[in-house]
Amino acid sequence: TPAGREFEPIVEALGIWGQRWSRRTLEKHEVNVPLLMWALEQHVKPGAFGARRCVVKLTFTDQPAATRDWWFVNESRSTELCFEAPGFEEDMFLVTTLADMIFIYRGDMTLAHAIECGRLEAHGSAWARRALGRWLQPSPIAHVKSQRSDEMAA
């Protein structure tokens, strides 16, 4: 809505402030699976797979069964987050912990590093895996560096 778009710079400024001054290791009670999944749905790039549909299954190895598996159905310019298997063949499987996916999204760890050190596994079709870096982008404010000087800074 027009009112929401007018509020956007304020929300972005709050996010930048948070990245700069409150970025730190998250406590267990602060880790929120649905919030991360909503953010990923908003920021992944479905066009990375070209014109074909691509189903990505994300599994969090450290989560209970109810929040362990998530699916993204990517078609041309849209992505739909699914809480249950969408009924299409899965093209790519990502396996990680919730904390590591948060680190990737926040920009604390690069996707390449996560894969190299085994903190994120990517399996499936070669064409889908080749597009992973274009599809899974960090937060739009991940580039904002922490200004905290204490040992709690990320």
N, C-alpha and C positions, 0 to 999 in steps of 0.2 A: 504494500500500500504506500501511498505518498508519505503518510506519517511514519511508517517504518523506515523508508529510505532516508527521510530527514534525520532519523535517530541513528543511522548507520555510523557516521563519523564519531559519535560519542561511544558507541560500543567498541569500535576499532581502537579508539584512544584508551579505553579501559583495558583492552587486551594487550596493547603495547606497554602500558604501565605495569600490568601484571607480569609480562615477560621480563621487563627490566628490573622490577623491584621485589617480586614475590616468587620468582622462579626458584625452585628448590626441589629436593627429593620429596615425593609425595608420601604421605602417611597412608597406611592401608585403608583407612576409612574415607580417604579422599579420592580413591581410584574408582571411577564410575564407568562401567562398561557401556551402558546405553548412551551416555554423553559422548564418549569417544566414537562410538559407531555412528552417531548422528553427524559428528564433525567430519568423519571420513566420508560419509555419503555426500556431504556438501562439497568436499574438496577434491575427491578423486576426479580423474580426467577420463570420462568414458570414451572420448574420441581417440584415445591412445591405441585402441584396438581396431581402428579403421571402421569399415562399414559392418563388420560382422558382430554378432552378439557374443559376449564373453561373460561367462559365469565364474566368479571368483569365490571360493569358499575360504573363509578365514577361521582358523581354529586356535583358541587360546588354551594352551595346555595346562594352565594353572587355575582354570575356572571350573565351577561346578557344571554339570551337564546342562542345566537350564540356560546358561550364558556362554557356553563353550564354543558353539558353532554359529557362524553368521555367513550369509551369502549376499553378494552384490551382483545384480544382473545389469550389465552394461550394454546399452543399445544406442548406437549413433551418438546422440548428444545427451543422454540421460542415464542416470544410475538409480536403481531401486534397491534399497536395503531390505533383505528378507530375514525373518526370524526363523523360518523353516525352509527346508529344501524347496526351491522354486519349481522343480519338475523338469528342468532343462539339464542337459549334460554339463558337468563342471569342467571348465577348461584349465583352471589354475587353482592350486591348493596352497595356501600360506599357513604356516604353522609357527607360532611364537607364543610368548607370554604376554599378558596384558601390559605389564610394565614396559617391556621392550617395544611394543607397538606405540605406547605413549611416548617413549623416548624418540622413536622415529618420527612421529607426528610433530612433536614439539621442536624437533631439530637438534636434540641432544646427541643423536646418533644417526649417521647417514645410513641410507638403505644399503649401500654397497658394503659398509662396515658390518652391518647387522648380518648380512648374508655371508660375508667372508669369515666371521667368527662364529657362525652357527647359531646366532640368536634369532634368525628368521630363516626358515626353510621355504623355498619356492619350488613346487612340483607341478607337473602338468604339461600341456602343449607347449612346444618350443616357441611358437609365435606369440603366445600369451606371456610367457616368461620374458621374452625379449622386450615386451611393452611395459613390463612392471615398473621400471623407473619413470616412465612417462605418465603412468596411471596413478601410482601412489606418491603423491606429492606431500611434502611437509606442510604444516600450517602456514597460512599466508604471512604470519608474523613470526615464524620460526627464526628468521634472520636477526631479530632483535636480541642482542646479547644482554645477559644479566649484569647488573651493576652492583649486585650484592658482593660484599667482601668477606662475609662470614663463611664458615665451613658448611653451612646448609645450602649454599648456592649450588645450583645444578651445573 
